[in-house]
Amino acid sequence: MKRQDFYFDLPEELIAQDPLEDRSSSRLLVLDKKTGATSHHIFREIKDYLKPGDCLVINDTKVIPARLIGEKEGTGGKVEVLLLKRKGNDVWETLVKPGKKMKPGARVSFGDGLLKGEVLEVIEEGNRLIHFEYEGIFEEILDQLGQMPLPPYITHQLEDKNRYQTVYAKHSGSAAAPTAGLHFTPELLEEIKAEGVEIAHVTLHVGLGTFRPVKADDILDHHMHSEFYRIEASEAEKINRAKESGHRVICVGTTSCRTVESAADENGKLKECSGWTEIFIYPGYKFKVLDCLITNFHLPESTLIMLVSALAGREHVLAAYEEAVKERYRFFSFGDAMFIE
């Protein structure tokens, strides 16, 4: 299967730069995965598509202000460090720009020395392991010095850090938001619960690998980066109960989807677990848990458009995307949503 099979033409002006004031007022394109039929709605109408007994799976990861701007000790040159994965003992896997001069032993200072880091080694794809030194609590220093790591296609400054968090964000650790969840408000979630829909929380800390472009012509040559996930026993039971009683499991976002599909056994059963996943879902994949998906509109030739194509069929997905372009939907992180039923 070729990367180019998942290309579509996207005008740059359709890339959403700012979140809407009311999260739930974004648009919603509903796609029937069997027929390819589409209809157009407002996101808060999602509750009309959810039925009592269904289980809505949400990813409660929290984005950390992982983008740090510092100075290289000795030269004063500007260095940007993006925290990707916590390795323990104050060591993080990071993405460093510019990277060439940041060899092992190079040191960088942030916030006039409030935080300091030393490059320990260069690992795969040029990422750096950095050991950080500080007084106090790392998370508090990060809150003070760090910026939200918005994707490169968002060029506007974010006024309110919380707009790049879901309203149910709880467990810190992501380098990017699970953006399908940005459309929910506390009120909408309460209305959904009141209709008899179960809400299950899972956690997957989103890494930048999710957004890395597929460069290999043959998609099977693409390597996914690992991401940490956790499912608690009570939440696994909610999902299992929905499946056993013949109701649907509806994942909010590709991250929730990848979590439950990674954790399920061959019969689609879940139990309390945690671990690292490199799951790559593309057409031909047989879903074990997920029935329906709420998702945003994704980059051409990305692993995410490949995942939604696995669920609804490549032709149906690309036709729906072409329609979304024609109807001037807003794309990517702060954009509109799609419900694949």
Salt bridges, closest charged atoms under 4 A:
GLU13 OE2 - ARG328 NH2 3.34
ASP18 OD2 - HIS156 ND1 2.82
ASP22 OD2 - ARG44 NH2 2.77
GLU45 OE1 - HIS41 ND1 3.13
ASP54 OD2 - ARG248 NH2 2.69
ASP60 OD2 - HIS171 NE2 3.90
ASP60 OD2 - HIS201 ND1 3.51
GLU73 OE1 - ARG107 NE 3.16
GLU73 OE2 - LYS116 NZ 3.95
GLU80 OE2 - ARG67 NE 3.00
GLU93 OE1 - LYS87 NZ 3.79
GLU118 OE1 - ARG107 NH1 3.04
GLU125 OE1 - ARG212 NH1 3.46
GLU125 OE2 - HIS225 NE2 3.46
GLU133 OE1 - ARG107 NH2 3.02
GLU139 OE2 - ARG86 NH2 2.67
GLU190 OE2 - LYS193 NZ 3.52
GLU191 OE1 - LYS47 NZ 3.29
GLU198 OE1 - ARG241 NH2 2.83
ASP217 OD1 - ARG3 NH1 3.29
GLU227 OE1 - ARG258 NH2 2.05
GLU235 OE1 - LYS238 NZ 3.17
GLU237 OE2 - ARG241 NH1 3.94
GLU244 OE2 - LYS269 NZ 3.51
ASP291 OD2 - LYS243 NZ 3.25
GLU301 OE1 - ARG3 NE 3.13
GLU315 OE2 - ARG314 NH2 3.75
GLU323 OE2 - HIS40 NE2 2.74
ASP336 OD1 - ARG330 NH1 3.95
